[in-house]
């Protein structure tokens, strides 16, 4: 294998990778051995047909597609290593030569880690946080606890109102024709929570149990299902149950139920203390964010689009796993929110770009300040992570590789860079 590197604009590069005739023939032979049992040719037992006979009958390229995939998987990592580039995106692969008796050639267009030029980064000015905890803040926190301890009662003597939870069956149709995902049984819906298409929940307010309701709505123009965009729909709903919250009285008994304190005054004092600690922690994070934002503003870097796209893909994968743990698929999430994957990607791009900018400038600060992580700090991090996973530190250390350890060191260096920046920042 050989590789040529061509530097492109905006921190992109193209690798041209050439696989020798012999190596590509080995890939073809590997595919032939794997697939020959699936090919039947008169005169030969199944799985015993010579490769030359198969290629003569079906063409020399019958195994090329799978062989090309195998050759790419085998040679691309080695080409990346040989190129000595720091690649920060998935490759865009293009096959440029695949012919009998000739080397197999493919290209990989990739994003390369951008260089960062720092501006002023020590002593930057940031806003001073307000750490005041007001009586209104305390009352709001107590109200949250009151809501959490509310009883749920079935309502039978009045119509539904905002804040109630109704259990409904619904069947949706457009022009009298049902559509996918437009029906459900015994679905709990909190009125006013804005879970459904605009206008849906409002039409269920003022209704009685077992009442049939025709809910008329119009799908948004950017609804994720293109065939429903802008369409008028009717949902035939049946309200089976209405439930409401009954709030407990805010008295000493409530304080005793929800805390270790005997009186509301003691309970509120503790709530105020916890809110103060929370505000201080939030102010610390806000200061860190403001400092990094200022350092980004003072720096210059050219981030390739492919790098941002790769970050967005990772964020979408993470988001998909989170909602899956809550029992939702990505398709269901898009349907319930009336969104599209393109919308989700567009919403995530600014966050992805900010995340990349932050990491790049902090790595550069660590480099400029010669921040290095000693082995004892790495040992402590490994011990802390092992406790998180309920493992012995030595077993955890043996489980992770050199790459993971180096990544941990980089993460720790970035954290030290943040501390350095915030310690030197000026609050005004």
C-alpha positions as CSV (number, residue, x, y, z in Angstrom):
1,X,0.0,0.0,0.0
2,X,1.1,3.6,-0.7
3,X,-0.5,6.9,0.2
4,X,-0.3,10.4,-1.2
5,X,-1.5,13.4,0.7
6,X,-3.0,16.5,-1.0
7,X,-3.8,19.5,1.2
8,X,-7.1,21.2,0.3
9,X,-8.6,24.5,1.4
10,X,-10.3,25.0,4.8
11,X,-8.3,22.3,6.7
12,X,-9.4,19.5,4.4
13,X,-7.1,16.9,2.9
14,X,-7.3,14.1,0.3
15,X,-5.6,10.8,0.7
16,X,-5.0,8.8,-2.4
17,X,-4.4,5.2,-1.4
18,X,-3.1,2.6,-3.8
19,X,-3.4,-1.1,-3.0
20,X,-1.1,-3.4,-4.9
21,X,-2.5,-5.9,-7.5
22,X,-1.5,-8.8,-5.3
23,X,-3.1,-7.4,-2.2
24,X,-6.3,-6.6,-3.9
25,X,-6.4,-10.1,-5.5
26,X,-6.1,-11.5,-2.0
27,X,-9.2,-9.4,-1.0
28,X,-11.0,-10.8,-4.0
29,X,-9.9,-14.4,-3.1
30,X,-11.2,-13.8,0.4
31,X,-14.6,-12.8,-0.9
32,X,-14.7,-15.7,-3.3
33,X,-14.0,-18.2,-0.5
34,X,-16.7,-16.7,1.6
35,X,-19.4,-16.5,-1.2
36,X,-18.7,-19.6,-3.3
37,X,-21.1,-21.7,-1.3
38,X,-23.9,-19.5,-2.4
39,X,-23.2,-19.9,-6.1
40,X,-24.5,-22.8,-8.1
41,X,-23.2,-23.6,-11.6
42,X,-24.2,-26.8,-13.5
43,X,-21.5,-29.4,-13.5
44,X,-20.0,-28.4,-10.2
45,X,-20.9,-29.3,-6.7
46,X,-22.2,-26.3,-4.7
47,X,-19.2,-24.5,-3.1
48,X,-16.7,-26.3,-5.3
49,X,-16.9,-24.1,-8.4
50,X,-13.4,-22.6,-9.2
51,X,-13.1,-18.9,-9.0
52,X,-12.0,-18.6,-12.7
53,X,-15.2,-20.4,-13.8
54,X,-17.4,-18.0,-11.8
55,X,-15.6,-15.0,-13.1
56,X,-15.8,-16.2,-16.6
57,X,-19.6,-16.7,-16.3
58,X,-20.5,-13.6,-14.3
59,X,-17.6,-11.3,-15.2
60,X,-14.3,-10.5,-13.5
61,X,-15.9,-7.9,-11.3
62,X,-18.4,-10.2,-9.6
63,X,-16.5,-10.0,-6.3
64,X,-15.1,-6.5,-6.7
65,X,-17.7,-4.6,-4.6
66,X,-17.2,-6.7,-1.4
67,X,-13.4,-6.9,-2.1
68,X,-13.2,-3.1,-2.4
69,X,-15.0,-2.7,0.9
70,X,-12.6,-5.2,2.6
71,X,-9.6,-3.5,1.0
72,X,-10.7,-0.1,2.2
73,X,-11.3,-1.3,5.8
74,X,-7.9,-3.0,5.8
75,X,-5.9,-0.2,4.3
76,X,-7.5,3.1,5.3
77,X,-6.3,3.0,9.0
78,X,-2.7,2.3,7.9
79,X,-2.9,5.1,5.4
80,X,-4.1,7.5,8.1
81,X,-1.2,6.5,10.3
82,X,1.3,6.9,7.4
83,X,-0.1,10.3,6.5
84,X,0.6,11.6,10.1
85,X,-2.5,13.8,9.9
86,X,-4.8,14.5,12.8
87,X,-8.1,13.5,11.2
88,X,-11.3,14.9,12.8
89,X,-14.0,13.6,10.5
90,X,-15.3,10.5,8.9
91,X,-13.8,9.9,5.4
92,X,-15.6,10.6,2.2
93,X,-14.5,7.6,0.1
94,X,-14.3,7.5,-3.7
95,X,-13.1,4.6,-5.7
96,X,-11.0,5.9,-8.7
97,X,-9.6,2.6,-10.1
98,X,-10.8,-1.0,-9.8
99,X,-9.7,-3.1,-12.8
100,X,-8.4,-6.6,-13.4
101,X,-4.6,-6.6,-13.3
102,X,-4.3,-3.1,-12.0
103,X,-3.8,-1.6,-8.5
104,X,-6.9,-0.8,-6.6
105,X,-7.0,3.0,-6.0
106,X,-9.4,4.9,-3.8
107,X,-9.4,8.4,-2.2
108,X,-10.5,9.6,1.2
109,X,-11.4,13.2,1.7
110,X,-11.1,14.1,5.4
111,X,-11.1,17.1,7.8
112,X,-7.8,17.9,9.5
113,X,-7.6,19.3,13.0
114,X,-7.3,23.1,12.6
115,X,-4.5,25.2,13.9
116,X,-5.5,27.8,16.6
117,X,-4.0,31.2,17.0
118,X,-4.7,32.5,20.4
119,X,-5.4,36.2,21.2
120,X,-5.6,37.5,24.7
121,X,-6.6,34.7,27.1
122,X,-5.2,35.7,30.5
123,X,-7.0,38.4,32.4
124,X,-10.1,38.6,30.2
125,X,-13.1,40.5,31.6
126,X,-16.3,38.6,32.4
127,X,-19.6,39.7,34.0
128,X,-19.9,39.4,37.8
129,X,-22.6,37.0,38.8
130,X,-25.5,37.9,41.1
131,X,-25.5,35.4,44.0
132,X,-28.6,36.8,45.8
133,X,-31.3,34.3,46.8
134,X,-34.6,36.1,47.1
135,X,-37.7,35.1,49.1
136,X,-39.4,34.5,45.7
137,X,-36.7,32.0,44.9
138,X,-37.3,30.1,48.1
139,X,-41.1,30.2,47.6
140,X,-40.7,28.8,44.0
141,X,-38.6,25.9,45.3
142,X,-41.1,25.1,48.0
143,X,-43.9,25.2,45.4
144,X,-42.0,22.6,43.3
145,X,-41.8,20.3,46.3
146,X,-45.5,20.9,46.9
147,X,-46.3,19.9,43.3
148,X,-44.1,16.7,43.7
149,X,-46.1,15.7,46.8
150,X,-49.5,16.4,45.3
151,X,-52.1,13.6,45.2
152,X,-53.7,12.6,41.9
153,X,-57.5,12.4,42.0
154,X,-59.9,11.2,39.4
155,X,-62.3,14.0,38.5
156,X,-65.9,13.2,37.8
157,X,-67.8,16.4,38.9
158,X,-66.4,19.0,36.5
159,X,-65.0,19.3,33.0
160,X,-61.3,19.1,32.2
161,X,-59.1,22.2,32.6
162,X,-55.5,23.2,31.9
163,X,-53.1,21.2,34.1
164,X,-55.3,18.1,34.2
165,X,-54.1,14.8,32.8
166,X,-56.6,13.2,30.5
167,X,-56.4,9.6,29.3
168,X,-57.6,9.4,25.7
169,X,-58.0,7.2,22.7
170,X,-57.5,9.0,19.4
171,X,-57.7,8.2,15.7
172,X,-56.3,10.8,13.2
173,X,-57.2,11.1,9.6
174,X,-56.6,13.5,6.7
175,X,-59.5,13.8,4.2
176,X,-61.0,10.7,5.9
177,X,-57.9,8.6,5.4
178,X,-56.0,7.3,8.5
179,X,-52.2,7.9,8.5
180,X,-49.3,6.1,10.2
181,X,-48.8,7.0,13.8
182,X,-52.1,8.8,14.0
183,X,-53.8,6.6,16.6
184,X,-53.3,5.4,20.2
185,X,-55.2,3.9,23.0
186,X,-55.3,5.0,26.7
187,X,-52.8,7.8,26.0
188,X,-52.1,10.0,29.0
189,X,-51.9,13.7,28.0
190,X,-51.3,16.7,30.3
191,X,-53.3,19.6,29.1
192,X,-51.1,22.7,28.6
193,X,-47.9,20.7,28.4
194,X,-47.7,21.3,24.6
195,X,-46.8,17.7,23.8
196,X,-48.9,17.6,20.7
197,X,-49.5,19.6,17.5
198,X,-50.5,23.2,18.3
199,X,-54.2,23.5,18.9
200,X,-54.7,19.8,19.9
201,X,-54.7,20.1,23.7
202,X,-56.7,23.3,23.8
203,X,-59.7,21.5,22.2
204,X,-59.7,18.9,25.0
205,X,-60.2,21.6,27.7
206,X,-63.8,21.9,29.1
207,X,-64.7,18.3,28.3
208,X,-66.3,15.6,30.4
209,X,-65.3,11.9,31.0
210,X,-66.4,9.6,28.2
211,X,-67.1,12.5,25.9
212,X,-66.3,12.1,22.2
213,X,-64.4,15.1,20.7
214,X,-63.4,15.8,17.1
215,X,-60.1,17.7,17.4
216,X,-59.4,19.7,14.2
217,X,-55.7,20.7,13.7
218,X,-53.4,21.7,10.8
219,X,-50.0,20.1,10.6
220,X,-47.1,22.5,10.6
221,X,-45.5,23.3,7.2
222,X,-42.2,21.8,8.5
223,X,-43.7,18.7,10.0
224,X,-41.4,15.7,9.7
225,X,-43.7,13.6,7.6
226,X,-43.7,15.5,4.3
227,X,-47.0,14.0,3.1
228,X,-48.7,15.6,6.2
229,X,-47.1,19.1,6.0
230,X,-49.7,21.8,6.0
231,X,-52.6,19.3,5.9
232,X,-55.8,19.7,7.9
233,X,-56.5,16.7,10.1
234,X,-59.3,15.4,12.3
235,X,-58.5,13.4,15.5
236,X,-61.5,11.5,16.8
237,X,-60.9,11.4,20.6
238,X,-62.6,9.7,23.5
239,X,-61.7,11.0,27.0
240,X,-61.8,8.0,29.3
241,X,-60.5,9.7,32.5
242,X,-59.6,13.1,33.9
243,X,-57.1,13.4,36.7
244,X,-56.2,16.5,38.7
245,X,-53.6,17.3,41.4
246,X,-54.5,18.0,45.0
247,X,-51.8,20.1,46.6
248,X,-50.8,19.6,50.3
249,X,-51.0,22.6,52.7
250,X,-47.7,24.4,53.3
251,X,-47.5,24.0,57.0
252,X,-45.2,22.5,59.7
253,X,-46.7,19.0,58.9
254,X,-45.7,19.5,55.2
255,X,-42.1,20.4,56.4
256,X,-41.9,17.3,58.5
257,X,-43.1,15.1,55.6
258,X,-40.6,16.4,53.0
259,X,-37.6,17.1,55.2
260,X,-35.8,16.4,58.5
261,X,-37.1,19.7,60.0
262,X,-40.0,20.3,62.3
263,X,-41.2,23.7,61.1
264,X,-41.7,25.5,57.8
265,X,-39.2,28.2,59.0
266,X,-36.5,25.7,59.5
267,X,-37.3,24.0,56.2
268,X,-37.3,27.3,54.3
269,X,-33.9,28.2,55.8
270,X,-32.5,24.9,54.5
271,X,-34.0,25.5,51.1
272,X,-32.4,29.0,51.0
273,X,-29.0,27.4,52.0
274,X,-29.2,24.8,49.2
275,X,-30.3,27.5,46.7
276,X,-27.3,29.6,47.7
277,X,-24.9,26.6,47.1
278,X,-26.6,26.0,43.8
279,X,-26.3,29.6,42.7
280,X,-22.6,29.6,43.6
281,X,-22.0,26.4,41.6
282,X,-24.0,27.8,38.6
283,X,-22.0,31.1,38.9
284,X,-18.8,29.1,38.8
285,X,-19.9,27.3,35.6
286,X,-21.2,30.5,34.1
287,X,-17.9,32.2,34.7
288,X,-16.0,29.3,33.1
289,X,-18.4,29.5,30.0
290,X,-18.0,33.3,29.8
291,X,-14.2,33.0,30.0
292,X,-14.0,30.3,27.3
293,X,-16.4,32.4,25.1
294,X,-14.1,35.4,25.4
295,X,-11.0,33.3,24.6
296,X,-12.8,31.9,21.5
297,X,-13.8,35.4,20.5
298,X,-10.1,36.5,20.7
299,X,-8.8,33.5,18.8
300,X,-8.8,32.6,15.1
301,X,-9.4,29.1,13.7
302,X,-10.8,27.7,10.5
303,X,-13.1,24.8,11.4
304,X,-14.1,22.6,8.4
305,X,-17.7,21.8,7.9
306,X,-17.0,18.0,7.9
307,X,-15.6,18.3,11.4
308,X,-18.9,20.0,12.6
309,X,-20.9,17.4,10.7
310,X,-19.1,14.6,12.5
311,X,-19.7,16.3,15.9
312,X,-23.4,16.6,15.1
313,X,-23.6,12.9,14.2
314,X,-22.1,12.0,17.6
315,X,-24.6,14.3,19.4
316,X,-27.5,12.8,17.5
317,X,-26.3,9.3,18.4
318,X,-26.0,10.3,22.1
319,X,-29.5,11.9,22.0
320,X,-31.0,8.8,20.4
321,X,-29.6,6.6,23.1
322,X,-31.0,8.9,25.8
323,X,-34.5,9.0,24.4
324,X,-34.3,5.2,23.8
325,X,-33.6,4.7,27.5
326,X,-37.0,6.5,28.0
327,X,-38.8,4.2,25.7
328,X,-38.9,6.4,22.6
329,X,-37.4,5.8,19.2
330,X,-36.0,8.7,17.2
331,X,-38.9,8.3,14.7
332,X,-41.4,8.6,17.5
333,X,-39.7,11.7,18.9
334,X,-39.8,13.4,15.5
335,X,-43.4,12.5,15.1
336,X,-44.5,13.7,18.5
337,X,-42.5,17.0,18.2
338,X,-43.5,17.6,14.6
339,X,-39.8,18.0,13.7
340,X,-37.4,16.5,11.1
341,X,-33.9,15.1,11.2
342,X,-32.8,18.2,9.1
343,X,-34.3,20.4,11.8
344,X,-32.6,18.5,14.6
345,X,-29.3,18.7,12.8
346,X,-29.7,22.5,12.2
347,X,-30.5,23.0,15.9
348,X,-27.5,21.0,17.0
349,X,-24.9,22.7,14.7
350,X,-24.3,25.8,16.8
351,X,-23.8,23.7,19.9
352,X,-21.5,21.4,17.9
353,X,-19.4,24.3,16.6
354,X,-19.2,25.8,20.1
355,X,-18.0,22.5,21.5
356,X,-15.3,22.2,18.9
357,X,-14.1,25.8,19.4
358,X,-14.0,25.3,23.2
359,X,-11.9,22.1,22.9
360,X,-9.5,23.6,20.4
361,X,-8.8,26.8,22.3
362,X,-8.4,25.0,25.6
363,X,-6.0,22.4,24.1
364,X,-4.0,25.4,22.7
365,X,-4.0,27.1,26.1
366,X,-2.7,23.9,27.7
367,X,0.0,23.7,25.0
368,X,1.0,27.4,25.5
369,X,1.1,27.1,29.2
370,X,2.9,23.7,29.0
371,X,0.3,22.0,31.1
372,X,1.3,18.3,31.6
373,X,-0.5,15.7,33.6
374,X,1.7,13.7,36.0
375,X,1.1,10.0,36.5
376,X,-0.2,10.5,40.0
377,X,-3.0,12.7,38.7
378,X,-3.8,10.1,36.1
379,X,-3.8,7.4,38.8
380,X,-6.3,9.4,40.8
381,X,-8.6,9.9,37.8
382,X,-8.4,6.1,37.0
383,X,-9.2,5.4,40.7
384,X,-12.2,7.8,40.6
385,X,-13.5,6.3,37.4
386,X,-13.1,2.8,38.7
387,X,-15.2,3.7,41.7
388,X,-17.9,5.0,39.4
389,X,-18.0,1.7,37.5
390,X,-17.6,-0.3,40.8
391,X,-14.4,-1.9,39.7
392,X,-10.9,-2.4,41.2
393,X,-8.6,0.4,40.1
394,X,-6.0,-2.1,38.8
395,X,-8.6,-4.0,36.8
396,X,-9.9,-0.8,35.3
397,X,-6.4,0.3,34.4
398,X,-5.7,-3.0,32.7
399,X,-9.0,-2.8,30.8
400,X,-8.3,0.6,29.2
401,X,-5.6,1.0,26.5
402,X,-2.8,3.6,25.9
403,X,-5.1,5.6,23.7
404,X,-7.8,5.9,26.4
405,X,-5.1,6.9,29.0
406,X,-3.7,9.6,26.7
407,X,-7.3,10.9,26.1
408,X,-7.8,11.0,29.9
409,X,-4.6,13.1,30.2
410,X,-5.8,15.5,27.5
411,X,-9.1,15.9,29.3
412,X,-7.4,16.6,32.6
413,X,-5.1,19.1,30.9
414,X,-8.2,20.9,29.4
415,X,-9.7,21.1,32.9
416,X,-6.5,22.6,34.2
417,X,-6.6,25.1,31.4
418,X,-10.1,26.1,32.4
419,X,-9.0,26.6,36.0
420,X,-6.1,28.7,34.9
421,X,-8.3,30.9,32.7
422,X,-11.0,31.5,35.4
423,X,-8.4,32.1,38.1
424,X,-6.9,34.9,35.9
425,X,-10.2,36.4,34.7
426,X,-11.4,39.8,35.9
427,X,-15.1,40.0,37.0
428,X,-16.8,43.4,36.4
